[in-house]
Every structure is written in C-alpha cells, then in structure tokens.
Amino acid sequence: MKTIQFVDDVTGEEVDFAIVSAVQYKEEGYLLVIESKEIDLEEATAYVLKATYIDGEDIIYELMDDDELLDVVYPLLEENMDNFDN
C-alpha cells in the first residue's frame, strides 16, 4: 500500500498515511487515507485530503474542511476503493 507523510502545521508532528483511494473531481485531486499503523480498514479512521498545490516535485495535501464538498467527494472515494491500484 502506498503511503504519504503528513506534517501537522500546528504541532509539527509527522504522520504516515496509507492511501486507500484517490479521485479527481472538477480537476482537483483527493485522497482517502488512514494512518498507516491502523491495519484493519473496518476499524480505521479515514481522512480525506485535497491536493492544494505543487511544490517542486511534491504535491501538498491538506485535510478537507469543506463539508459540502466532502459530501460529494467522499462517496466517489468510497466507490473507487475496490478499483484503486496500491
């Protein structure tokens, strides 16, 4: 399973996330991730990250905070979970 590292801007804490699904919606990229230390998908807490900009070769993601957009994107990510190539 592919992973990405997320750095909390407030605490500076680094967390590794496993990518469970990814979709493009209205030309924006979104990831459905779980903390990589959480093995059981049924019990894991999922987060939706949105690609906000490209910094060199890195894509910068932020936690989604738009509930209206989340209501649209999350079902798309769920649908794509079985088709996502890890």
N, C-alpha and C positions, 0 to 999 in steps of 0.2 A: 504494500500500500504506500502510495506517495505521501510525503509529509512536507509541511511548510513550518517555518518558525515565525511565531507572532511575538512581538515585543510590546508590552503594555506601556503606552506613553506616560502614564501617571507613575506607575511603580517601577518601570524598567525591567519587570520580570519577563523572562523568556519562557514561552510555552510552545511545545511541539504539537502540531495538529496533524491528524491523518485526514486526507481528503477522501470524502465518501462520495461526492458527486460534484459536478460542475456544469453550468449552463451559461449561455449567452441570452440576454433579454434586452431588447432595444439597444443593441450594440455595447452593452455593459457586461462584464464578466462577474459571475457569482460562484462561490464555493460553499458546499455544505461540508463542515468539518467536525471532528470530535477530537478531544485530547488524545494523543497517540498512546498514552498509558492506559486508556479505557478500552479494553479489548471487546467487551460484549456490546454490540450495536443496539440491542434492545434496552440496555440499562444506561448507555452513554448519554451525556448531554450534548446536543448538537448546536452548532453555531452557524450562522450564515455570514460570510464575509463578502464584501464588494470590492472589486478592483477599483482603486481611486486614481492612480496614476502610475506611470512607468518612471523609475529612477535608474537610468543606465540600462542594465540588463535585467534588473529586478522589477517585479510588479508589486506595488504596495497595496495591501488589502486593509480594510477597516471593518469592524463589526457593524452590521446593519442596525440602524436605529430608526428607520422609516417603516412604521407598522403597516401602512397602506401598501407600500412596495413589497414588503415581506410577505403579505397575504397573497401576492401574485407570484413571487419568485419561489417561495418555499415549496408549493405543490409541484412546480416544474423540477426542482432539485430532487424531490422525493420520487417522481416518475423516472428520473434519469439514473437513480441509484443502481438499478439492475444492469443498466447498459454502460455504466461508467467503467472505463478501462483503467485499472490501477496499475 
